[in-house]
């Protein structure tokens, strides 16, 4: 299996622009998680889905952030408008059933100038 | 609420030294416990896990034992290598969900 796939790997954008991060989970996994990692705040869970349905979005920082999962093999995290404080590495992870073993993608490093 | 506390780093060791990274968790429910490792520029990888008290997880020479009486899950390795240099995260499941609660991470550097 190719593992969790994220794109792009790096994104540099200007403040105010829309940013879309993409994730393809491992085939057959029914849970998908979006995390944000910064030096100051560590690893934060933003939102997670089960069978394409958002279950808990309490970690989404504000209305500028939105996430969708239109099907079992694709999810997006969108930031509109982006701000410099959104600069971070964003990880997608997936898991199967109740194993709780999450498999992480390589991350997208976002820089907002 | 559910939380995990790890020893603060960074930790610097010489090759072949003994490694311990402490991790304690809040004693709510019956969590599963995990250690993840993050190599530079990569995502987190599951290193080992334990699902109930007294279980020992092991992988690549690393071990950790689920200690309910001390609410601990310390990571150990008898002889570290330069290639073990990474950030290590302790995590627990959060009751009633598939969420994981992560510690802040401990950076390990192993010098030749």
Interface residues (C-beta under 8 A of the other chain):
Chain A: X4 X31 X33 X42 X43 X45 X48 X50 X55 X56 X91 X93 X95 X98 X100 X101 X102 X103 X104 X105 X106 X107
Chain B: X32 X34 X36 X41 X42 X43 X44 X45 X46 X49 X89 X93 X97 X98 X99 X100 X102 X104 X105
